[in-house]
Amino acid sequence: MKIPFIDLKAQYELHKDEINKEVLGVLESTQFILGPQVSKLENSLTNFTSSKHAIACSSGTDALLLALMAFDIKAGDEVITTPFTFIATAEAISLVGATAVFVDINEKTYNIDPNLLEEKITPKTRAIIPVSLYGQPSDMDEINLIAKKYGITVIEDGCQSFGASYKGKKSCNLSDIGCTSFFPSKPLGCYGDGGAVFTNDDILAKKLRTLANHGQEERYKHKYIGINGRLDAIQAAILNVKIKYFKNEVTKREKIGARYNELLKDSGVIPPFIHNNRTSVFAQYSIRHKNRDDLASKLNQAGIPTAVHYPISLHQQEAFANLGYKTGDFPVSEKVSSEIMSLPMSPYLTKEQQNLIIENIRNFS
Ligand SMILES: Cc1ncc(COP(=O)(O)O)c(C=O)c1O
């Protein structure tokens, strides 16, 4: 049995006729950038998250960049985030010229530890970017409260958590701004790059939309230095089909995650911990084991693909050498990055495939 890590093919096969028809419609219309497909998607995104505004954009990275630009965050400013995330989170901070300040993670959730936040806040701190890693929102109430106390902004990096909820509210609508990614392998993915920014603030929404279109409010009248951050209509058309089935896919992901958790709980690995006041969309289903590399190679031999998200903490990356951190600065992040590994996860992972994965893990000790 060959198990795919993420089964994009099964999903495409299921909705192929509808997707092909919508993509062909865009080709016929020749409206390739923004336009009615993008507006329709933004409508669905606001309905889904109950956020007042959704601004579709070119990627999750650009969503983060736009959020930072909308708050005029720049050189001399500091932005707090986690060292245990995909590089794009901190990359966006560096791209606007600000300084990324890392705060270690909680060992159970792998999300930023709110108890360590205040000691890193300085007069230069402008924002906090908590990442809802693997699909589970961070401790947003605690983080929002601290941010309010110091008058700083909270930008949720929800690039892995679109579809998850926190105390009944949807991820990406849990703070001043939420950002997500529609990269193909994300829970809601398109067939190229795409993303979105969410806010309930009218002024901010207008600025975000303008920034994503070269700072242009009217044709060839540029209010700000912006970026080419627009979403193309083909990607929006694909998402407009996929979003109809998304709730159902999220339920399937939750069920598979819960089944994995139940059957792996005394197997020698550490399954993900999900708070009972929030849900995860399991963008990744990630477990920990002291002999992670041996376990991974045993699974790979049995035809089970695995991946490591993420093997090196950001403070140990060459790209961030200028920040002056050293090994040992974020012990939890370093420990988790040496033990973590992700298992196959998709709404279309069959029980038979799940059983084979679980059996191989249980036999490893
Ligand atoms: C946590 C996180 N932040 C940001 C991004 C960047 O998103 P994108 O690949 O759409 O630019 C990703 C996705 O890869 C991510 O996982």
The ligand as an SDF file (V2000), in Angstrom:
LIG
                    3D

 16 16  0  0  0  0  0  0  0  0999 V2000
    3.4050   29.2080    9.8680 C   0  0  0  0  0  0  0  0  0  0  0  0
    3.5200   29.6780    8.4430 C   0  0  0  0  0  0  0  0  0  0  0  0
    3.6750   30.9900    8.2100 N   0  0  0  0  0  0  0  0  0  0  0  0
    3.7650   31.4680    6.9630 C   0  0  0  0  0  0  0  0  0  0  0  0
    3.6970   30.6380    5.8640 C   0  0  0  0  0  0  0  0  0  0  0  0
    3.8730   31.2150    4.5120 C   0  0  0  0  0  0  0  0  0  0  0  0
    2.8140   30.9490    3.6380 O   0  0  0  0  0  0  0  0  0  0  0  0
    3.0700   30.8970    2.0750 P   0  0  0  0  0  0  0  0  0  0  0  0
    3.8270   29.6650    1.7610 O   0  0  0  0  0  0  0  0  0  0  0  0
    1.6990   30.9050    1.4840 O   0  0  0  0  0  0  0  0  0  0  0  0
    3.8250   32.1330    1.6990 O   0  0  0  0  0  0  0  0  0  0  0  0
    3.5170   29.2660    6.0630 C   0  0  0  0  0  0  0  0  0  0  0  0
    3.3460   28.3320    4.9470 C   0  0  0  0  0  0  0  0  0  0  0  0
    4.1430   27.7170    4.3780 O   0  0  0  0  0  0  0  0  0  0  0  0
    3.4570   28.7650    7.3820 C   0  0  0  0  0  0  0  0  0  0  0  0
    3.3230   27.4630    7.6210 O   0  0  0  0  0  0  0  0  0  0  0  0
  1  2  1  0
  2  3  1  0
  2 15  2  0
  3  4  2  0
  4  5  1  0
  5  6  1  0
  5 12  2  0
  6  7  1  0
  7  8  1  0
  8  9  2  0
  8 10  1  0
  8 11  1  0
 12 13  1  0
 12 15  1  0
 13 14  2  0
 15 16  1  0
M  END
$$$$
